[in-house]
Amino acid sequence: MSTYEIGAFEALEWAWNVLRTEDTENKAKATTQIRDMLFKLGSGTQVDFKQSLA
């Protein structure tokens, strides 16, 4: 695993922890997006982080 992938995983883990502690309207949608991204990273799928999540 490259350093970049580890950094991305840690960033997603941080976002996950923020969502758990904050009450937001789009919490379910954001949680699903983060979970999906963690799955992609864990399965070795190439991810373009320059592309924004819609």
PDB file with SEQRES, HELIX, SHEET and CRYST1 records, atoms N, CA, C and O in Angstrom:
SEQRES   1 A   54  MET SER THR TYR GLU ILE GLY ALA PHE GLU ALA LEU GLU          
SEQRES   2 A   54  TRP ALA TRP ASN VAL LEU ARG THR GLU ASP THR GLU ASN          
SEQRES   3 A   54  LYS ALA LYS ALA THR THR GLN ILE ARG ASP MET LEU PHE          
SEQRES   4 A   54  LYS LEU GLY SER GLY THR GLN VAL ASP PHE LYS GLN SER          
SEQRES   5 A   54  LEU ALA                                                      
HELIX    1 AA1 THR A    3  THR A   21  1                                  19    
HELIX    2 AA2 LYS A   27  GLY A   42  1                                  16    
CRYST1    1.000    1.000    1.000  90.00  90.00  90.00 P 1           1          
ATOM      1  N   MET A   1       0.851  -1.182   0.000  1.00  0.00           N  
ATOM      2  CA  MET A   1       0.000   0.000   0.000  1.00  0.00           C  
ATOM      3  C   MET A   1       0.890   1.235   0.000  1.00  0.00           C  
ATOM      4  O   MET A   1       1.859   1.317   0.754  1.00  0.00           O  
ATOM      5  N   SER A   2       0.553   2.182  -0.843  1.00  0.00           N  
ATOM      6  CA  SER A   2       1.361   3.392  -0.927  1.00  0.00           C  
ATOM      7  C   SER A   2       1.001   4.358   0.201  1.00  0.00           C  
ATOM      8  O   SER A   2      -0.046   4.233   0.835  1.00  0.00           O  
ATOM      9  N   THR A   3       1.875   5.307   0.434  1.00  0.00           N  
ATOM     10  CA  THR A   3       1.645   6.317   1.458  1.00  0.00           C  
ATOM     11  C   THR A   3       0.393   7.132   1.146  1.00  0.00           C  
ATOM     12  O   THR A   3      -0.343   7.514   2.055  1.00  0.00           O  
ATOM     13  N   TYR A   4       0.152   7.396  -0.132  1.00  0.00           N  
ATOM     14  CA  TYR A   4      -1.021   8.176  -0.545  1.00  0.00           C  
ATOM     15  C   TYR A   4      -2.309   7.471  -0.145  1.00  0.00           C  
ATOM     16  O   TYR A   4      -3.241   8.114   0.338  1.00  0.00           O  
ATOM     17  N   GLU A   5      -2.372   6.169  -0.338  1.00  0.00           N  
ATOM     18  CA  GLU A   5      -3.559   5.412   0.036  1.00  0.00           C  
ATOM     19  C   GLU A   5      -3.774   5.431   1.544  1.00  0.00           C  
ATOM     20  O   GLU A   5      -4.910   5.521   2.011  1.00  0.00           O  
ATOM     21  N   ILE A   6      -2.692   5.348   2.300  1.00  0.00           N  
ATOM     22  CA  ILE A   6      -2.818   5.397   3.756  1.00  0.00           C  
ATOM     23  C   ILE A   6      -3.344   6.770   4.176  1.00  0.00           C  
ATOM     24  O   ILE A   6      -4.189   6.864   5.066  1.00  0.00           O  
ATOM     25  N   GLY A   7      -2.849   7.829   3.544  1.00  0.00           N  
ATOM     26  CA  GLY A   7      -3.312   9.175   3.850  1.00  0.00           C  
ATOM     27  C   GLY A   7      -4.789   9.357   3.541  1.00  0.00           C  
ATOM     28  O   GLY A   7      -5.519   9.997   4.298  1.00  0.00           O  
ATOM     29  N   ALA A   8      -5.225   8.789   2.418  1.00  0.00           N  
ATOM     30  CA  ALA A   8      -6.635   8.886   2.037  1.00  0.00           C  
ATOM     31  C   ALA A   8      -7.502   8.145   3.039  1.00  0.00           C  
ATOM     32  O   ALA A   8      -8.565   8.633   3.423  1.00  0.00           O  
ATOM     33  N   PHE A   9      -7.060   6.978   3.462  1.00  0.00           N  
ATOM     34  CA  PHE A   9      -7.823   6.197   4.431  1.00  0.00           C  
ATOM     35  C   PHE A   9      -7.951   6.959   5.740  1.00  0.00           C  
ATOM     36  O   PHE A   9      -9.029   7.009   6.332  1.00  0.00           O  
ATOM     37  N   GLU A  10      -6.861   7.549   6.188  1.00  0.00           N  
ATOM     38  CA  GLU A  10      -6.899   8.304   7.440  1.00  0.00           C  
ATOM     39  C   GLU A  10      -7.826   9.506   7.337  1.00  0.00           C  
ATOM     40  O   GLU A  10      -8.523   9.832   8.298  1.00  0.00           O  
ATOM     41  N   ALA A  11      -7.843  10.175   6.173  1.00  0.00           N  
ATOM     42  CA  ALA A  11      -8.740  11.318   5.976  1.00  0.00           C  
ATOM     43  C   ALA A  11     -10.195  10.880   6.040  1.00  0.00           C  
ATOM     44  O   ALA A  11     -11.026  11.567   6.635  1.00  0.00           O  
ATOM     45  N   LEU A  12     -10.504   9.747   5.434  1.00  0.00           N  
ATOM     46  CA  LEU A  12     -11.870   9.234   5.483  1.00  0.00           C  
ATOM     47  C   LEU A  12     -12.248   8.796   6.893  1.00  0.00           C  
ATOM     48  O   LEU A  12     -13.387   8.979   7.323  1.00  0.00           O  
ATOM     49  N   GLU A  13     -11.291   8.220   7.604  1.00  0.00           N  
ATOM     50  CA  GLU A  13     -11.550   7.817   8.986  1.00  0.00           C  
ATOM     51  C   GLU A  13     -11.840   9.048   9.848  1.00  0.00           C  
ATOM     52  O   GLU A  13     -12.723   9.007  10.705  1.00  0.00           O  
ATOM     53  N   TRP A  14     -11.109  10.133   9.629  1.00  0.00           N  
ATOM     54  CA  TRP A  14     -11.348  11.373  10.362  1.00  0.00           C  
ATOM     55  C   TRP A  14     -12.752  11.891  10.062  1.00  0.00           C  
ATOM     56  O   TRP A  14     -13.484  12.272  10.975  1.00  0.00           O  
ATOM     57  N   ALA A  15     -13.134  11.904   8.760  1.00  0.00           N  
ATOM     58  CA  ALA A  15     -14.470  12.373   8.380  1.00  0.00           C  
ATOM     59  C   ALA A  15     -15.549  11.520   9.030  1.00  0.00           C  
ATOM     60  O   ALA A  15     -16.571  12.041   9.477  1.00  0.00           O  
ATOM     61  N   TRP A  16     -15.328  10.223   9.083  1.00  0.00           N  
ATOM     62  CA  TRP A  16     -16.278   9.298   9.712  1.00  0.00           C  
ATOM     63  C   TRP A  16     -16.471   9.665  11.185  1.00  0.00           C  
ATOM     64  O   TRP A  16     -17.602   9.711  11.669  1.00  0.00           O  
ATOM     65  N   ASN A  17     -15.381   9.925  11.894  1.00  0.00           N  
ATOM     66  CA  ASN A  17     -15.469  10.270  13.312  1.00  0.00           C  
ATOM     67  C   ASN A  17     -16.162  11.609  13.526  1.00  0.00           C  
ATOM     68  O   ASN A  17     -16.894  11.771  14.502  1.00  0.00           O  
ATOM     69  N   VAL A  18     -15.945  12.569  12.635  1.00  0.00           N  
ATOM     70  CA  VAL A  18     -16.631  13.856  12.730  1.00  0.00           C  
ATOM     71  C   VAL A  18     -18.131  13.656  12.552  1.00  0.00           C  
ATOM     72  O   VAL A  18     -18.927  14.228  13.296  1.00  0.00           O  
ATOM     73  N   LEU A  19     -18.518  12.845  11.568  1.00  0.00           N  
ATOM     74  CA  LEU A  19     -19.939  12.598  11.327  1.00  0.00           C  
ATOM     75  C   LEU A  19     -20.613  11.925  12.514  1.00  0.00           C  
ATOM     76  O   LEU A  19     -21.781  12.189  12.799  1.00  0.00           O  
ATOM     77  N   ARG A  20     -19.886  11.063  13.202  1.00  0.00           N  
ATOM     78  CA  ARG A  20     -20.475  10.367  14.350  1.00  0.00           C  
ATOM     79  C   ARG A  20     -20.776  11.327  15.486  1.00  0.00           C  
ATOM     80  O   ARG A  20     -21.682  11.078  16.281  1.00  0.00           O  
ATOM     81  N   THR A  21     -20.030  12.423  15.576  1.00  0.00           N  
ATOM     82  CA  THR A  21     -20.195  13.333  16.706  1.00  0.00           C  
ATOM     83  C   THR A  21     -21.036  14.560  16.377  1.00  0.00           C  
ATOM     84  O   THR A  21     -21.478  15.261  17.288  1.00  0.00           O  
ATOM     85  N   GLU A  22     -21.266  14.835  15.092  1.00  0.00           N  
ATOM     86  CA  GLU A  22     -22.051  16.005  14.707  1.00  0.00           C  
ATOM     87  C   GLU A  22     -23.410  15.576  14.180  1.00  0.00           C  
ATOM     88  O   GLU A  22     -23.536  14.545  13.519  1.00  0.00           O  
ATOM     89  N   ASP A  23     -24.417  16.369  14.477  1.00  0.00           N  
ATOM     90  CA  ASP A  23     -25.764  16.099  13.980  1.00  0.00           C  
ATOM     91  C   ASP A  23     -25.983  16.936  12.722  1.00  0.00           C  
ATOM     92  O   ASP A  23     -26.191  18.146  12.805  1.00  0.00           O  
ATOM     93  N   THR A  24     -25.936  16.287  11.556  1.00  0.00           N  
ATOM     94  CA  THR A  24     -26.097  17.000  10.294  1.00  0.00           C  
ATOM     95  C   THR A  24     -27.259  16.425   9.502  1.00  0.00           C  
ATOM     96  O   THR A  24     -27.633  15.267   9.686  1.00  0.00           O  
ATOM     97  N   GLU A  25     -27.829  17.242   8.617  1.00  0.00           N  
ATOM     98  CA  GLU A  25     -28.959  16.809   7.796  1.00  0.00           C  
ATOM     99  C   GLU A  25     -28.584  15.684   6.849  1.00  0.00           C  
ATOM    100  O   GLU A  25     -29.354  14.739   6.670  1.00  0.00           O  
ATOM    101  N   ASN A  26     -27.421  15.775   6.246  1.00  0.00           N  
ATOM    102  CA  ASN A  26     -27.010  14.816   5.229  1.00  0.00           C  
ATOM    103  C   ASN A  26     -26.114  13.717   5.795  1.00  0.00           C  
ATOM    104  O   ASN A  26     -25.290  13.146   5.080  1.00  0.00           O  
ATOM    105  N   LYS A  27     -26.280  13.431   7.060  1.00  0.00           N  
ATOM    106  CA  LYS A  27     -25.418  12.456   7.722  1.00  0.00           C  
ATOM    107  C   LYS A  27     -25.509  11.080   7.063  1.00  0.00           C  
ATOM    108  O   LYS A  27     -24.480  10.432   6.872  1.00  0.00           O  
ATOM    109  N   ALA A  28     -26.694  10.621   6.715  1.00  0.00           N  
ATOM    110  CA  ALA A  28     -26.852   9.294   6.105  1.00  0.00           C  
ATOM    111  C   ALA A  28     -26.175   9.230   4.744  1.00  0.00           C  
ATOM    112  O   ALA A  28     -25.508   8.246   4.428  1.00  0.00           O  
ATOM    113  N   LYS A  29     -26.342  10.270   3.940  1.00  0.00           N  
ATOM    114  CA  LYS A  29     -25.720  10.301   2.609  1.00  0.00           C  
ATOM    115  C   LYS A  29     -24.200  10.331   2.727  1.00  0.00           C  
ATOM    116  O   LYS A  29     -23.507   9.588   2.031  1.00  0.00           O  
ATOM    117  N   ALA A  30     -23.683  11.182   3.600  1.00  0.00           N  
ATOM    118  CA  ALA A  30     -22.238  11.283   3.778  1.00  0.00           C  
ATOM    119  C   ALA A  30     -21.662   9.982   4.325  1.00  0.00           C  
ATOM    120  O   ALA A  30     -20.588   9.552   3.904  1.00  0.00           O  
ATOM    121  N   THR A  31     -22.368   9.359   5.255  1.00  0.00           N  
ATOM    122  CA  THR A  31     -21.921   8.086   5.816  1.00  0.00           C  
ATOM    123  C   THR A  31     -21.830   7.026   4.731  1.00  0.00           C  
ATOM    124  O   THR A  31     -20.872   6.254   4.700  1.00  0.00           O  
ATOM    125  N   THR A  32     -22.811   6.979   3.843  1.00  0.00           N  
ATOM    126  CA  THR A  32     -22.802   6.013   2.745  1.00  0.00           C  
ATOM    127  C   THR A  32     -21.640   6.277   1.800  1.00  0.00           C  
ATOM    128  O   THR A  32     -20.975   5.337   1.365  1.00  0.00           O  
ATOM    129  N   GLN A  33     -21.384   7.541   1.474  1.00  0.00           N  
ATOM    130  CA  GLN A  33     -20.278   7.880   0.579  1.00  0.00           C  
ATOM    131  C   GLN A  33     -18.935   7.495   1.188  1.00  0.00           C  
ATOM    132  O   GLN A  33     -18.069   6.964   0.493  1.00  0.00           O  
ATOM    133  N   ILE A  34     -18.759   7.755   2.467  1.00  0.00           N  
ATOM    134  CA  ILE A  34     -17.503   7.407   3.130  1.00  0.00           C  
ATOM    135  C   ILE A  34     -17.331   5.897   3.186  1.00  0.00           C  
ATOM    136  O   ILE A  34     -16.242   5.390   2.921  1.00  0.00           O  
ATOM    137  N   ARG A  35     -18.382   5.179   3.524  1.00  0.00           N  
ATOM    138  CA  ARG A  35     -18.319   3.717   3.583  1.00  0.00           C  
ATOM    139  C   ARG A  35     -17.964   3.134   2.214  1.00  0.00           C  
ATOM    140  O   ARG A  35     -17.145   2.219   2.118  1.00  0.00           O  
ATOM    141  N   ASP A  36     -18.584   3.666   1.155  1.00  0.00           N  
ATOM    142  CA  ASP A  36     -18.293   3.205  -0.207  1.00  0.00           C  
ATOM    143  C   ASP A  36     -16.841   3.478  -0.592  1.00  0.00           C  
ATOM    144  O   ASP A  36     -16.192   2.637  -1.212  1.00  0.00           O  
ATOM    145  N   MET A  37     -16.331   4.661  -0.222  1.00  0.00           N  
ATOM    146  CA  MET A  37     -14.949   5.002  -0.546  1.00  0.00           C  
ATOM    147  C   MET A  37     -13.975   4.111   0.214  1.00  0.00           C  
ATOM    148  O   MET A  37     -12.968   3.682  -0.349  1.00  0.00           O  
ATOM    149  N   LEU A  38     -14.258   3.826   1.483  1.00  0.00           N  
ATOM    150  CA  LEU A  38     -13.400   2.917   2.246  1.00  0.00           C  
ATOM    151  C   LEU A  38     -13.383   1.533   1.611  1.00  0.00           C  
ATOM    152  O   LEU A  38     -12.340   0.880   1.589  1.00  0.00           O  
ATOM    153  N   PHE A  39     -14.522   1.075   1.095  1.00  0.00           N  
ATOM    154  CA  PHE A  39     -14.588  -0.216   0.418  1.00  0.00           C  
ATOM    155  C   PHE A  39     -13.734  -0.196  -0.845  1.00  0.00           C  
ATOM    156  O   PHE A  39     -13.004  -1.148  -1.118  1.00  0.00           O  
ATOM    157  N   LYS A  40     -13.825   0.899  -1.622  1.00  0.00           N  
ATOM    158  CA  LYS A  40     -13.023   1.014  -2.846  1.00  0.00           C  
ATOM    159  C   LYS A  40     -11.537   0.980  -2.525  1.00  0.00           C  
ATOM    160  O   LYS A  40     -10.774   0.275  -3.185  1.00  0.00           O  
ATOM    161  N   LEU A  41     -11.123   1.738  -1.511  1.00  0.00           N  
ATOM    162  CA  LEU A  41      -9.709   1.755  -1.135  1.00  0.00           C  
ATOM    163  C   LEU A  41      -9.254   0.388  -0.648  1.00  0.00           C  
ATOM    164  O   LEU A  41      -8.164  -0.069  -0.994  1.00  0.00           O  
ATOM    165  N   GLY A  42     -10.080  -0.259   0.149  1.00  0.00           N  
ATOM    166  CA  GLY A  42      -9.730  -1.568   0.691  1.00  0.00           C  
ATOM    167  C   GLY A  42      -9.658  -2.655  -0.361  1.00  0.00           C  
ATOM    168  O   GLY A  42      -8.916  -3.624  -0.197  1.00  0.00           O  
ATOM    169  N   SER A  43     -10.419  -2.512  -1.444  1.00  0.00           N  
ATOM    170  CA  SER A  43     -10.411  -3.537  -2.489  1.00  0.00           C  
ATOM    171  C   SER A  43      -9.361  -3.260  -3.555  1.00  0.00           C  
ATOM    172  O   SER A  43      -9.216  -4.043  -4.493  1.00  0.00           O  
ATOM    173  N   GLY A  44      -8.627  -2.158  -3.427  1.00  0.00           N  
ATOM    174  CA  GLY A  44      -7.558  -1.853  -4.372  1.00  0.00           C  
ATOM    175  C   GLY A  44      -8.009  -1.102  -5.611  1.00  0.00           C  
ATOM    176  O   GLY A  44      -7.231  -0.949  -6.553  1.00  0.00           O  
ATOM    177  N   THR A  45      -9.237  -0.634  -5.633  1.00  0.00           N  
ATOM    178  CA  THR A  45      -9.757   0.115  -6.771  1.00  0.00           C  
ATOM    179  C   THR A  45      -9.048   1.465  -6.873  1.00  0.00           C  
ATOM    180  O   THR A  45      -8.856   2.146  -5.865  1.00  0.00           O  
ATOM    181  N   GLN A  46      -8.660   1.850  -8.088  1.00  0.00           N  
ATOM    182  CA  GLN A  46      -8.044   3.154  -8.304  1.00  0.00           C  
ATOM    183  C   GLN A  46      -9.092   4.244  -8.105  1.00  0.00           C  
ATOM    184  O   GLN A  46     -10.197   4.156  -8.640  1.00  0.00           O  
ATOM    185  N   VAL A  47      -8.746   5.262  -7.339  1.00  0.00           N  
ATOM    186  CA  VAL A  47      -9.681   6.344  -7.049  1.00  0.00           C  
ATOM    187  C   VAL A  47      -9.041   7.662  -7.467  1.00  0.00           C  
ATOM    188  O   VAL A  47      -7.893   7.937  -7.117  1.00  0.00           O  
ATOM    189  N   ASP A  48      -9.776   8.473  -8.211  1.00  0.00           N  
ATOM    190  CA  ASP A  48      -9.310   9.794  -8.621  1.00  0.00           C  
ATOM    191  C   ASP A  48      -9.840  10.806  -7.612  1.00  0.00           C  
ATOM    192  O   ASP A  48     -11.017  11.167  -7.651  1.00  0.00           O  
ATOM    193  N   PHE A  49      -8.977  11.264  -6.708  1.00  0.00           N  
ATOM    194  CA  PHE A  49      -9.416  12.173  -5.657  1.00  0.00           C  
ATOM    195  C   PHE A  49      -9.593  13.606  -6.153  1.00  0.00           C  
ATOM    196  O   PHE A  49     -10.081  14.458  -5.411  1.00  0.00           O  
ATOM    197  N   LYS A  50      -9.204  13.879  -7.394  1.00  0.00           N  
ATOM    198  CA  LYS A  50      -9.448  15.201  -7.969  1.00  0.00           C  
ATOM    199  C   LYS A  50     -10.904  15.341  -8.388  1.00  0.00           C  
ATOM    200  O   LYS A  50     -11.417  16.453  -8.513  1.00  0.00           O  
ATOM    201  N   GLN A  51     -11.565  14.210  -8.603  1.00  0.00           N  
ATOM    202  CA  GLN A  51     -12.976  14.221  -8.990  1.00  0.00           C  
ATOM    203  C   GLN A  51     -13.811  14.458  -7.733  1.00  0.00           C  
ATOM    204  O   GLN A  51     -13.633  13.771  -6.728  1.00  0.00           O  
ATOM    205  N   SER A  52     -14.704  15.413  -7.790  1.00  0.00           N  
ATOM    206  CA  SER A  52     -15.514  15.706  -6.603  1.00  0.00           C  
ATOM    207  C   SER A  52     -16.664  14.724  -6.482  1.00  0.00           C  
ATOM    208  O   SER A  52     -17.168  14.215  -7.483  1.00  0.00           O  
ATOM    209  N   LEU A  53     -17.075  14.462  -5.253  1.00  0.00           N  
ATOM    210  CA  LEU A  53     -18.229  13.605  -5.011  1.00  0.00           C  
ATOM    211  C   LEU A  53     -19.479  14.448  -5.131  1.00  0.00           C  
ATOM    212  O   LEU A  53     -19.587  15.513  -4.524  1.00  0.00           O  
ATOM    213  N   ALA A  54     -20.408  13.969  -5.905  1.00  0.00           N  
ATOM    214  CA  ALA A  54     -21.649  14.726  -6.104  1.00  0.00           C  
ATOM    215  C   ALA A  54     -22.712  14.251  -5.145  1.00  0.00           C  
ATOM    216  O   ALA A  54     -23.829  14.767  -5.157  1.00  0.00           O  
TER     217      ALA A  54                                                      
END                                                                             
